[in-house]
Amino acid sequence: MAERFKDHTPGTYRLRLDKFPKPIIESLEEAITCHANQRSIASAIMVRKTLESLCSAYVEEQVSAGAYSSAGEYVRELVRTDQKRKARKVLEQTLLAALNEGDAEQATPEWWATLRAELTKRSKARKPARKS
């Protein structure tokens, strides 16, 4: 892992600390101290702790604002949103691949009627008849 950062040039970053909650600042200061003392693992743990605190505070804000009833509900909504985004991407890729393969056909009213009839036939074949 040390090899990965061997050629990294250190830089100076200016942060407006007045915008961060005190526990976050304390965690960051501890991470910097660990890093300065060449305690990379401890530094990484402190950065992770800081990020977890930031995320936790943000989720709590969302729940407090009344948009969600619990942190779990907020996380479930994030997961659903991500799943939808990924499904949309797969659908777009599938449609693009279908458009790029084979010969193009003109979508005339007759073509649409034939397609609609075929899909209706397939749909009826898959669904069992309902009992009345």
Protein Blocks (a to p, Z undefined) as FASTA:
>chain_A
ZZmmmmpccddddddfklpcfklmmmmmmmmmmmmnopaklmmmmmmmmmmmmmmmmmmm
mmmnopagbfklmmmmmmmmmmmmmmmmmmmmmmmmmmmgojdddddfklmmmmmmmmmm
mmmmmpccddZZ
